[in-house]
């Protein structure tokens, strides 16, 4: 059974068709809601070889996971549109969403699951190798890079933390201080005790050979062979649609150097009535399976909110028909 929209309006517009958005679309479709998903086709994990830590889906290519998710959502009646949502505004008892092509979508509720953007260190070679030989998450990539010659590129306050974390996967590990704060005496003691060598000086670039990382070239010309580099991107919520509604990102609890996110309650409800968020737009450290779970939680909360509204209106109509029975 395909849910029907009323007067050209959907119950829910989901902006962002990644794991969070598609998970919500499946749950809302199963709840017999009319759902439209707007997706701009730029998933954050597109460069990665596979999705990890997703039970029964480990090592599945990201594009395959999304294709399977789309099929499931469409199977429950969701309409999926390839297009970028640019702005949203209040309209009557819901919202109007405008796309880059000028189309306008009306919905009673919004779920924004647009993910985040990784702001990478401005070192030549980092972006080119991002997601393959330049990584950031040990739980996403640690098994695949185990025991390789690895370097951590210091570009912020989390450099020492990253080095100590990645030591779990390899004993051949160097911390390139680069532009990060120099390790404190206590941190130096910890790194030394774990066999992590500290390399001072600025990194000039990452050298490649046949599309693979060959090593690190320092500003003084020194070359140090490495096959994997670890970086800490600044992770910033992709929130332009929310910005158009007046909702702005706030610094991560660990500081603005880590990133910025959209605040919400545990079920994804924002400070704007009728607007929910899920996935990396509100939890910049969430992995794929976490984002999917957040999409489900937000979907349940949205459906409950719609039921409450529909019940209130049904009561008002009943009272209007029979004032004496109220």
C-alpha contacts under 8 A as a table, 3 or more apart, distances in Angstrom:
res1	aa1	res2	aa2	distance
1	X	76	X	7.53
1	X	77	X	7.38
2	X	32	X	7.56
2	X	76	X	6.71
2	X	77	X	4.73
3	X	29	X	7.40
3	X	32	X	5.38
3	X	33	X	5.69
3	X	34	X	5.03
3	X	77	X	6.06
4	X	33	X	7.77
4	X	34	X	5.82
5	X	8	X	6.14
5	X	9	X	5.57
5	X	10	X	5.12
5	X	11	X	7.01
5	X	34	X	5.45
6	X	9	X	5.31
6	X	10	X	6.86
8	X	106	X	7.22
9	X	105	X	7.34
9	X	106	X	4.94
9	X	107	X	5.33
9	X	108	X	7.44
10	X	13	X	6.70
10	X	34	X	5.20
10	X	35	X	5.86
10	X	36	X	6.82
10	X	105	X	7.97
10	X	106	X	6.19
10	X	107	X	4.53
10	X	108	X	6.58
11	X	33	X	6.09
11	X	34	X	5.12
11	X	35	X	6.06
11	X	107	X	5.30
11	X	108	X	5.04
11	X	109	X	6.28
12	X	33	X	7.53
12	X	34	X	6.58
12	X	35	X	5.04
12	X	36	X	6.57
12	X	107	X	5.25
12	X	108	X	5.87
12	X	109	X	4.80
12	X	110	X	5.66
12	X	111	X	7.16
13	X	35	X	5.93
13	X	36	X	4.98
13	X	37	X	5.95
13	X	38	X	7.47
13	X	105	X	7.80
13	X	106	X	7.65
13	X	107	X	5.62
13	X	108	X	7.85
13	X	109	X	6.47
13	X	110	X	5.09
13	X	111	X	6.30
14	X	17	X	7.42
14	X	21	X	6.13
14	X	25	X	7.30
14	X	35	X	7.26
14	X	36	X	6.07
14	X	37	X	4.61
14	X	38	X	6.23
14	X	110	X	6.06
14	X	111	X	4.76
14	X	112	X	5.92
14	X	113	X	7.16
15	X	21	X	7.13
15	X	37	X	5.88
15	X	38	X	4.95
15	X	39	X	6.33
15	X	85	X	6.80
15	X	110	X	7.52
15	X	111	X	6.19
15	X	112	X	4.78
15	X	113	X	5.83
15	X	114	X	6.33
16	X	21	X	5.71
16	X	37	X	6.83
16	X	38	X	5.82
16	X	39	X	4.72
16	X	40	X	7.10
16	X	112	X	6.37
16	X	113	X	4.81
16	X	114	X	4.47
16	X	115	X	7.51
17	X	20	X	7.31
17	X	21	X	4.84
17	X	22	X	5.48
17	X	37	X	6.32
17	X	38	X	6.58
17	X	39	X	4.92
17	X	40	X	7.92
17	X	41	X	7.87
17	X	66	X	7.94
17	X	113	X	7.22
17	X	114	X	7.57
18	X	21	X	5.37
18	X	22	X	5.94
18	X	43	X	6.66
18	X	66	X	6.58
18	X	113	X	7.29
18	X	114	X	7.66
18	X	115	X	7.93
19	X	22	X	5.41
19	X	23	X	5.89
19	X	66	X	6.99
19	X	69	X	7.52
19	X	279	X	7.82
19	X	288	X	6.30
19	X	289	X	7.55
19	X	291	X	6.10
19	X	292	X	4.88
19	X	295	X	7.57
20	X	23	X	5.25
20	X	24	X	6.25
20	X	113	X	6.16
20	X	278	X	5.93
20	X	279	X	5.36
20	X	288	X	7.94
20	X	291	X	4.82
20	X	292	X	4.23
20	X	293	X	7.07
20	X	294	X	6.30
20	X	295	X	4.23
20	X	296	X	7.46
21	X	24	X	5.16
21	X	25	X	6.16
21	X	37	X	7.54
21	X	111	X	7.61
21	X	112	X	7.59
21	X	113	X	5.50
21	X	278	X	7.38
21	X	292	X	7.57
21	X	295	X	5.88
22	X	25	X	4.84
22	X	26	X	6.17
22	X	37	X	7.86
22	X	66	X	7.98
22	X	69	X	5.94
22	X	70	X	6.61
22	X	73	X	6.39
22	X	292	X	7.74
22	X	295	X	7.54
23	X	26	X	5.26
23	X	27	X	6.40
23	X	69	X	7.34
23	X	73	X	7.77
23	X	292	X	5.42
23	X	293	X	7.43
23	X	295	X	5.36
23	X	296	X	5.73
24	X	27	X	5.18
24	X	28	X	6.01
24	X	292	X	7.72
24	X	295	X	4.56
24	X	296	X	4.94
24	X	297	X	7.86
24	X	298	X	6.92
24	X	299	X	4.97
25	X	28	X	5.14
25	X	29	X	5.83
25	X	35	X	6.57
25	X	36	X	7.95
25	X	37	X	7.40
25	X	73	X	5.65
25	X	78	X	6.50
25	X	299	X	7.54
26	X	29	X	5.11
26	X	30	X	6.15
26	X	72	X	6.50
26	X	73	X	4.54
26	X	74	X	7.98
26	X	76	X	6.50
26	X	78	X	7.63
27	X	30	X	5.13
27	X	31	X	6.32
27	X	296	X	6.30
27	X	299	X	6.29
27	X	300	X	7.46
28	X	31	X	4.83
28	X	32	X	6.52
28	X	33	X	5.51
28	X	34	X	7.86
28	X	35	X	7.14
28	X	299	X	5.93
28	X	300	X	7.55
28	X	303	X	7.07
29	X	32	X	5.03
29	X	33	X	5.26
29	X	34	X	6.83
29	X	35	X	6.72
29	X	73	X	6.91
29	X	76	X	4.87
29	X	77	X	5.94
29	X	78	X	6.13
30	X	33	X	7.39
30	X	76	X	5.95
31	X	303	X	7.56
32	X	76	X	7.90
34	X	77	X	7.28
34	X	78	X	6.65
35	X	77	X	7.44
35	X	78	X	4.88
35	X	79	X	6.26
36	X	78	X	5.68
36	X	79	X	4.66
36	X	80	X	5.77
36	X	81	X	7.37
37	X	78	X	7.17
37	X	79	X	6.15
37	X	80	X	4.64
37	X	81	X	6.02
38	X	80	X	6.18
38	X	81	X	5.03
38	X	82	X	6.08
38	X	83	X	5.84
38	X	84	X	6.58
38	X	85	X	6.62
39	X	80	X	7.57
39	X	81	X	6.37
39	X	82	X	5.18
39	X	83	X	5.42
39	X	84	X	5.98
39	X	85	X	7.67
40	X	82	X	5.83
40	X	83	X	4.76
40	X	84	X	4.46
40	X	85	X	7.60
41	X	82	X	6.84
41	X	83	X	7.61
42	X	46	X	7.40
43	X	46	X	5.52
43	X	115	X	7.95
44	X	47	X	7.81
44	X	115	X	7.33
44	X	116	X	7.15
44	X	117	X	7.12
45	X	48	X	5.45
45	X	62	X	6.69
45	X	131	X	7.56
46	X	62	X	6.26
46	X	63	X	7.09
47	X	130	X	7.11
47	X	131	X	5.11
47	X	132	X	7.01
48	X	51	X	7.48
48	X	61	X	7.58
48	X	62	X	7.27
48	X	131	X	4.90
48	X	132	X	6.30
49	X	59	X	7.43
49	X	61	X	5.83
49	X	62	X	7.50
49	X	131	X	7.76
49	X	132	X	7.33
50	X	58	X	7.38
50	X	59	X	4.35
50	X	60	X	4.95
50	X	61	X	4.16
50	X	62	X	5.78
51	X	54	X	6.89
51	X	57	X	7.30
51	X	58	X	5.85
51	X	59	X	4.99
51	X	60	X	5.42
51	X	61	X	6.08
51	X	62	X	5.87
51	X	140	X	7.44
51	X	288	X	7.41
52	X	57	X	7.40
52	X	58	X	4.70
52	X	59	X	5.47
52	X	60	X	7.63
52	X	139	X	7.76
52	X	140	X	5.68
53	X	57	X	7.90
53	X	58	X	5.93
53	X	139	X	7.59
53	X	140	X	7.33
53	X	289	X	7.21
54	X	57	X	5.29
54	X	58	X	5.42
54	X	288	X	7.05
54	X	289	X	5.33
55	X	58	X	6.32
57	X	60	X	5.59
57	X	65	X	7.98
60	X	64	X	6.67
60	X	65	X	6.54
61	X	64	X	5.36
61	X	65	X	6.52
62	X	65	X	5.17
62	X	66	X	6.33
63	X	66	X	5.21
63	X	67	X	6.13
64	X	67	X	5.04
64	X	68	X	6.16
65	X	68	X	5.20
65	X	69	X	6.16
66	X	69	X	4.89
66	X	70	X	6.09
67	X	70	X	5.12
67	X	71	X	6.34
68	X	71	X	5.18
68	X	72	X	6.37
69	X	72	X	5.16
69	X	73	X	6.18
70	X	73	X	5.09
70	X	74	X	6.00
70	X	80	X	7.56
71	X	74	X	5.18
71	X	75	X	5.99
72	X	75	X	4.97
72	X	76	X	6.71
73	X	76	X	5.42
73	X	77	X	6.72
73	X	78	X	5.50
74	X	77	X	4.97
74	X	78	X	4.73
74	X	79	X	6.31
74	X	80	X	7.26
75	X	78	X	7.31
83	X	99	X	6.61
83	X	100	X	7.04
83	X	101	X	7.66
84	X	99	X	5.43
84	X	100	X	5.57
85	X	88	X	7.98
85	X	97	X	6.63
85	X	98	X	5.84
85	X	99	X	4.18
85	X	100	X	6.20
85	X	241	X	6.89
86	X	97	X	7.52
86	X	98	X	5.91
86	X	99	X	5.27
86	X	100	X	5.86
86	X	240	X	6.91
86	X	241	X	5.63
87	X	97	X	5.83
87	X	98	X	5.40
87	X	99	X	7.13
87	X	240	X	7.22
87	X	241	X	4.76
87	X	242	X	7.71
87	X	244	X	5.58
87	X	245	X	7.84
88	X	95	X	6.65
88	X	96	X	5.52
88	X	97	X	4.31
88	X	98	X	6.22
88	X	241	X	5.96
88	X	242	X	7.41
88	X	244	X	6.07
88	X	245	X	6.26
89	X	95	X	5.53
89	X	96	X	5.39
89	X	97	X	6.67
89	X	244	X	7.18
89	X	245	X	6.02
90	X	93	X	7.61
90	X	94	X	5.98
90	X	95	X	4.48
90	X	96	X	6.30
91	X	94	X	5.23
91	X	95	X	4.74
91	X	96	X	5.86
91	X	106	X	7.96
92	X	95	X	7.36
93	X	108	X	6.55
94	X	106	X	7.20
94	X	107	X	5.70
94	X	108	X	4.05
94	X	109	X	6.15
94	X	274	X	7.58
95	X	106	X	5.64
95	X	107	X	5.42
95	X	108	X	6.08
95	X	109	X	6.89
95	X	110	X	7.47
96	X	104	X	6.36
96	X	105	X	5.57
96	X	106	X	4.55
96	X	107	X	6.61
97	X	104	X	5.53
97	X	105	X	5.04
97	X	106	X	6.31
98	X	102	X	6.02
98	X	103	X	5.65
98	X	104	X	4.54
98	X	105	X	6.44
99	X	102	X	5.22
99	X	103	X	5.31
99	X	104	X	6.50
100	X	103	X	7.47
107	X	110	X	6.93
108	X	274	X	7.48
109	X	274	X	5.07
109	X	275	X	6.14
109	X	302	X	7.46
110	X	274	X	6.35
110	X	275	X	4.85
110	X	276	X	6.13
111	X	275	X	5.97
111	X	276	X	4.66
111	X	277	X	5.37
111	X	278	X	7.32
111	X	298	X	7.80
112	X	242	X	7.74
112	X	275	X	7.59
112	X	276	X	6.24
112	X	277	X	4.74
112	X	278	X	6.61
112	X	281	X	7.81
113	X	277	X	5.72
113	X	278	X	5.13
113	X	279	X	5.87
113	X	280	X	7.31
113	X	281	X	6.14
114	X	237	X	7.75
114	X	238	X	5.80
114	X	239	X	7.13
114	X	279	X	7.91
114	X	280	X	7.53
114	X	281	X	6.03
115	X	237	X	6.09
115	X	238	X	5.78
115	X	279	X	6.25
115	X	280	X	4.44
115	X	281	X	4.44
115	X	282	X	7.98
115	X	284	X	7.83
116	X	235	X	6.29
116	X	236	X	5.28
116	X	237	X	4.16
116	X	238	X	4.75
116	X	280	X	5.74
116	X	281	X	5.58
116	X	284	X	6.90
117	X	235	X	5.83
117	X	236	X	5.30
117	X	237	X	6.31
117	X	238	X	6.17
118	X	233	X	5.50
118	X	234	X	5.80
118	X	235	X	4.83
118	X	236	X	6.55
119	X	233	X	5.26
119	X	234	X	4.89
119	X	235	X	6.19
119	X	236	X	7.42
120	X	126	X	7.36
120	X	127	X	6.95
120	X	231	X	7.79
120	X	232	X	7.50
120	X	233	X	4.79
120	X	234	X	6.66
121	X	126	X	7.21
121	X	155	X	6.70
121	X	231	X	7.71
121	X	233	X	6.81
122	X	126	X	7.51
123	X	126	X	5.85
123	X	203	X	7.35
123	X	204	X	6.73
123	X	205	X	5.46
123	X	206	X	7.33
124	X	127	X	7.31
124	X	128	X	7.94
124	X	204	X	7.53
124	X	205	X	4.89
124	X	206	X	6.20
125	X	128	X	5.16
125	X	129	X	6.18
125	X	205	X	6.20
125	X	206	X	4.95
125	X	207	X	6.94
125	X	208	X	7.69
126	X	129	X	5.48
126	X	130	X	5.88
126	X	134	X	6.41
126	X	206	X	6.83
127	X	130	X	4.92
129	X	132	X	5.66
129	X	133	X	5.40
129	X	134	X	5.40
129	X	212	X	7.64
129	X	213	X	7.57
130	X	133	X	6.49
130	X	134	X	4.72
130	X	135	X	6.30
131	X	134	X	5.73
131	X	135	X	5.50
132	X	135	X	6.69
133	X	212	X	6.86
133	X	213	X	6.22
133	X	227	X	6.93
133	X	228	X	4.99
133	X	229	X	6.35
134	X	228	X	5.97
134	X	229	X	4.79
134	X	230	X	5.67
134	X	231	X	6.92
135	X	141	X	6.95
135	X	228	X	7.66
135	X	229	X	6.42
135	X	230	X	5.00
135	X	231	X	6.25
136	X	141	X	7.86
136	X	230	X	5.24
136	X	231	X	5.21
136	X	232	X	5.75
136	X	233	X	7.46
137	X	140	X	5.25
137	X	141	X	6.11
137	X	142	X	7.31
138	X	141	X	5.15
138	X	142	X	4.25
138	X	143	X	7.76
138	X	165	X	7.44
138	X	166	X	6.18
138	X	169	X	7.99
139	X	142	X	5.62
139	X	143	X	7.64
140	X	143	X	7.90
141	X	144	X	5.43
141	X	145	X	6.39
142	X	145	X	5.35
142	X	146	X	5.89
142	X	166	X	7.29
142	X	169	X	5.96
143	X	146	X	5.25
143	X	169	X	7.03
145	X	148	X	5.78
145	X	169	X	7.52
145	X	228	X	7.29
146	X	169	X	4.94
146	X	170	X	5.51
147	X	169	X	6.27
147	X	170	X	4.30
147	X	171	X	6.59
147	X	172	X	6.87
148	X	170	X	6.36
148	X	172	X	6.72
148	X	227	X	6.54
148	X	228	X	7.00
149	X	170	X	7.60
149	X	172	X	5.12
149	X	173	X	6.31
149	X	225	X	7.70
149	X	226	X	5.07
149	X	227	X	5.49
149	X	228	X	6.41
150	X	170	X	7.47
150	X	172	X	6.21
150	X	173	X	4.99
150	X	174	X	6.52
150	X	226	X	5.65
150	X	227	X	6.17
150	X	228	X	4.74
150	X	229	X	5.63
150	X	230	X	7.37
151	X	173	X	5.64
151	X	174	X	4.75
151	X	175	X	5.84
151	X	176	X	6.78
151	X	226	X	6.49
151	X	228	X	6.33
151	X	229	X	4.72
151	X	230	X	6.05
152	X	159	X	7.03
152	X	162	X	7.26
152	X	163	X	6.13
152	X	173	X	7.60
152	X	174	X	6.23
152	X	175	X	4.82
152	X	176	X	5.83
152	X	229	X	5.69
152	X	230	X	4.56
152	X	231	X	6.12
153	X	159	X	7.14
153	X	175	X	6.50
153	X	176	X	5.11
153	X	177	X	6.61
153	X	178	X	6.66
153	X	229	X	6.80
153	X	230	X	5.97
153	X	231	X	5.28
153	X	232	X	7.76
154	X	158	X	7.87
154	X	159	X	4.94
154	X	160	X	7.91
154	X	175	X	6.99
154	X	176	X	5.69
154	X	177	X	4.68
154	X	178	X	5.27
154	X	179	X	6.00
154	X	180	X	4.75
154	X	231	X	7.11
154	X	232	X	7.78
155	X	159	X	6.82
155	X	177	X	7.53
155	X	178	X	6.47
155	X	179	X	5.05
155	X	180	X	4.57
155	X	231	X	7.50
155	X	232	X	6.96
156	X	159	X	6.07
156	X	179	X	7.05
156	X	180	X	4.69
156	X	181	X	6.95
156	X	232	X	7.31
156	X	257	X	6.87
157	X	160	X	7.54
157	X	180	X	6.23
157	X	181	X	6.50
157	X	257	X	7.60
158	X	161	X	5.19
158	X	162	X	6.10
158	X	232	X	7.18
159	X	162	X	5.15
159	X	163	X	6.26
159	X	175	X	7.73
159	X	177	X	7.74
159	X	180	X	6.81
159	X	232	X	7.31
160	X	163	X	5.07
160	X	164	X	6.25
160	X	175	X	7.62
160	X	183	X	7.10
160	X	187	X	7.17
160	X	191	X	7.82
161	X	164	X	5.31
161	X	165	X	6.11
162	X	165	X	4.98
162	X	166	X	6.06
162	X	230	X	7.94
162	X	232	X	7.97
163	X	166	X	5.32
163	X	167	X	6.22
163	X	173	X	7.58
163	X	174	X	7.75
163	X	175	X	6.44
163	X	191	X	7.90
163	X	196	X	7.62
164	X	167	X	5.25
164	X	168	X	7.57
164	X	191	X	6.92
164	X	194	X	7.67
165	X	168	X	6.05
166	X	169	X	5.57
166	X	170	X	6.78
167	X	170	X	5.25
167	X	171	X	5.99
167	X	173	X	6.79
167	X	194	X	7.54
167	X	196	X	7.76
168	X	171	X	7.75
170	X	173	X	6.56
171	X	195	X	7.15
171	X	196	X	7.71
172	X	196	X	7.60
173	X	195	X	7.75
173	X	196	X	5.46
173	X	197	X	6.86
174	X	196	X	5.55
174	X	197	X	4.92
174	X	198	X	5.96
174	X	199	X	6.88
175	X	196	X	6.86
175	X	197	X	6.19
175	X	198	X	4.90
175	X	199	X	5.92
176	X	198	X	6.23
176	X	199	X	4.76
176	X	200	X	6.09
176	X	201	X	7.63
176	X	203	X	7.60
177	X	180	X	5.52
177	X	181	X	7.38
177	X	182	X	6.56
177	X	198	X	7.00
177	X	199	X	6.11
177	X	200	X	5.31
177	X	201	X	6.84
177	X	202	X	7.52
178	X	200	X	6.49
178	X	201	X	5.64
178	X	202	X	4.44
178	X	203	X	5.81
179	X	202	X	6.83
183	X	186	X	7.78
183	X	187	X	5.41
183	X	188	X	5.67
184	X	187	X	5.02
184	X	188	X	6.00
185	X	188	X	5.02
185	X	189	X	6.18
186	X	189	X	5.12
186	X	190	X	6.35
187	X	190	X	4.99
187	X	191	X	6.13
188	X	191	X	5.14
188	X	192	X	6.02
189	X	192	X	5.20
189	X	193	X	6.03
190	X	193	X	5.14
190	X	194	X	6.35
191	X	194	X	5.21
191	X	195	X	6.33
191	X	196	X	5.08
191	X	197	X	7.13
191	X	198	X	7.89
192	X	195	X	5.03
192	X	196	X	5.56
192	X	197	X	6.64
193	X	196	X	7.59
201	X	218	X	6.89
201	X	219	X	7.00
201	X	220	X	7.91
202	X	218	X	5.89
202	X	219	X	5.44
203	X	206	X	7.95
203	X	216	X	6.98
203	X	217	X	6.11
203	X	218	X	4.33
203	X	219	X	5.56
204	X	216	X	7.78
204	X	217	X	5.54
204	X	218	X	4.91
204	X	219	X	4.69
205	X	216	X	6.28
205	X	217	X	5.39
205	X	218	X	7.03
206	X	213	X	7.02
206	X	214	X	7.57
206	X	215	X	5.98
206	X	216	X	4.79
206	X	217	X	6.03
207	X	213	X	6.15
207	X	214	X	5.45
207	X	215	X	5.35
207	X	216	X	5.99
207	X	217	X	6.64
208	X	211	X	5.97
208	X	212	X	5.28
208	X	213	X	4.47
208	X	214	X	4.81
208	X	215	X	7.00
209	X	212	X	5.27
209	X	213	X	6.34
209	X	214	X	5.77
212	X	227	X	7.57
213	X	226	X	6.89
213	X	227	X	5.23
213	X	228	X	6.64
214	X	225	X	5.92
214	X	226	X	5.88
214	X	227	X	5.83
215	X	223	X	6.75
215	X	224	X	5.48
215	X	225	X	3.98
215	X	226	X	4.29
215	X	227	X	6.41
216	X	223	X	5.66
216	X	224	X	5.19
216	X	225	X	6.26
216	X	226	X	6.65
217	X	221	X	6.15
217	X	222	X	5.83
217	X	223	X	4.59
217	X	224	X	6.57
218	X	221	X	5.31
218	X	222	X	5.23
218	X	223	X	6.33
219	X	222	X	7.34
226	X	229	X	7.20
233	X	258	X	7.63
234	X	257	X	6.29
234	X	258	X	5.19
234	X	259	X	5.01
235	X	258	X	6.43
235	X	259	X	4.49
235	X	260	X	6.55
235	X	284	X	6.44
236	X	259	X	5.13
236	X	260	X	4.77
236	X	261	X	6.34
236	X	281	X	7.84
236	X	284	X	7.48
237	X	249	X	6.97
237	X	259	X	7.95
237	X	260	X	5.96
237	X	261	X	5.05
237	X	262	X	6.85
237	X	280	X	6.87
237	X	281	X	4.56
237	X	282	X	7.06
237	X	284	X	7.17
238	X	281	X	6.23
239	X	242	X	5.16
239	X	243	X	5.99
239	X	248	X	7.44
239	X	249	X	7.25
239	X	262	X	7.61
239	X	281	X	7.03
240	X	243	X	4.83
240	X	244	X	6.36
241	X	244	X	5.27
241	X	245	X	6.95
242	X	245	X	5.16
242	X	246	X	6.55
242	X	247	X	5.25
242	X	248	X	7.00
243	X	246	X	4.95
243	X	247	X	4.88
243	X	248	X	5.45
244	X	247	X	7.30
247	X	262	X	7.70
247	X	271	X	7.81
247	X	272	X	7.60
248	X	262	X	6.69
249	X	260	X	5.64
249	X	261	X	4.84
249	X	262	X	4.59
249	X	263	X	7.16
250	X	260	X	5.23
250	X	261	X	5.47
250	X	262	X	6.24
250	X	263	X	7.11
251	X	254	X	7.86
251	X	255	X	5.73
251	X	256	X	4.59
251	X	258	X	7.92
251	X	259	X	6.03
251	X	260	X	4.39
251	X	261	X	6.45
252	X	255	X	5.17
252	X	256	X	5.81
252	X	258	X	6.36
252	X	259	X	5.46
252	X	260	X	5.20
252	X	261	X	6.36
254	X	257	X	7.93
254	X	258	X	6.48
255	X	258	X	5.68
255	X	259	X	7.00
256	X	259	X	5.00
256	X	260	X	6.23
259	X	284	X	7.65
260	X	284	X	7.81
261	X	280	X	7.96
261	X	281	X	5.88
261	X	282	X	5.07
261	X	283	X	6.75
261	X	284	X	6.64
262	X	270	X	7.94
262	X	277	X	7.84
262	X	281	X	6.12
262	X	282	X	4.71
263	X	270	X	6.45
263	X	271	X	7.94
263	X	282	X	6.00
264	X	267	X	7.47
264	X	268	X	5.03
264	X	269	X	5.19
264	X	270	X	4.53
264	X	271	X	7.09
264	X	276	X	7.65
264	X	277	X	7.10
264	X	282	X	6.87
265	X	268	X	5.21
265	X	269	X	5.35
265	X	270	X	6.66
266	X	269	X	7.55
267	X	294	X	7.17
267	X	297	X	5.48
267	X	298	X	5.07
267	X	301	X	6.46
268	X	276	X	5.09
268	X	277	X	4.86
268	X	278	X	5.71
268	X	282	X	7.81
268	X	294	X	7.43
268	X	297	X	7.56
268	X	298	X	5.40
269	X	272	X	7.86
269	X	273	X	7.81
269	X	274	X	7.83
269	X	275	X	6.29
269	X	276	X	4.36
269	X	277	X	6.42
269	X	298	X	7.36
270	X	273	X	7.05
270	X	275	X	5.92
270	X	276	X	5.49
270	X	277	X	6.89
271	X	275	X	7.87
272	X	275	X	5.66
276	X	298	X	6.72
276	X	302	X	7.72
277	X	281	X	6.91
277	X	282	X	6.44
277	X	298	X	7.23
278	X	281	X	6.50
278	X	282	X	6.12
278	X	283	X	7.65
278	X	291	X	6.60
278	X	294	X	5.41
278	X	295	X	5.34
278	X	298	X	6.66
279	X	282	X	5.98
279	X	283	X	5.82
279	X	284	X	7.51
279	X	286	X	6.59
279	X	290	X	7.30
279	X	291	X	4.10
279	X	292	X	7.11
279	X	294	X	6.06
279	X	295	X	6.80
280	X	283	X	4.55
280	X	284	X	4.34
280	X	285	X	6.75
280	X	286	X	5.93
280	X	291	X	6.76
281	X	284	X	6.26
283	X	286	X	5.50
286	X	289	X	7.95
286	X	290	X	5.50
286	X	291	X	5.94
287	X	290	X	5.23
287	X	291	X	6.19
288	X	291	X	5.11
288	X	292	X	6.27
289	X	292	X	5.10
289	X	293	X	6.31
290	X	293	X	5.12
290	X	294	X	6.25
291	X	294	X	5.02
291	X	295	X	6.24
292	X	295	X	5.06
292	X	296	X	6.50
293	X	296	X	5.15
293	X	297	X	6.34
294	X	297	X	5.02
294	X	298	X	6.12
295	X	298	X	5.19
295	X	299	X	6.09
296	X	299	X	5.04
296	X	300	X	6.32
297	X	300	X	5.31
297	X	301	X	6.37
298	X	301	X	5.07
298	X	302	X	6.09
299	X	302	X	5.10
299	X	303	X	6.13
300	X	303	X	5.19
300	X	304	X	6.19
301	X	304	X	5.13
301	X	305	X	6.18
302	X	305	X	5.02
302	X	306	X	6.23
303	X	306	X	5.10
303	X	307	X	6.16
304	X	307	X	5.05
304	X	308	X	6.21
305	X	308	X	5.15
305	X	309	X	6.37
306	X	309	X	5.07
306	X	310	X	6.08
307	X	310	X	5.04
307	X	311	X	5.97
308	X	311	X	5.17
308	X	312	X	6.20
309	X	312	X	5.18
309	X	313	X	6.27
310	X	313	X	5.16
310	X	314	X	6.07
311	X	314	X	5.02
311	X	315	X	6.21
312	X	315	X	5.22
312	X	316	X	6.29
313	X	316	X	4.96
313	X	317	X	6.17
314	X	317	X	5.14
314	X	318	X	6.15
315	X	318	X	5.06
315	X	319	X	6.16
316	X	319	X	5.16
316	X	320	X	6.17
317	X	320	X	5.00
317	X	321	X	6.25
318	X	321	X	5.18
318	X	322	X	6.21
319	X	322	X	5.09
319	X	323	X	5.01
319	X	324	X	7.93
319	X	325	X	7.01
319	X	326	X	5.35
320	X	323	X	5.63
322	X	325	X	5.50
322	X	326	X	6.82
323	X	326	X	5.34
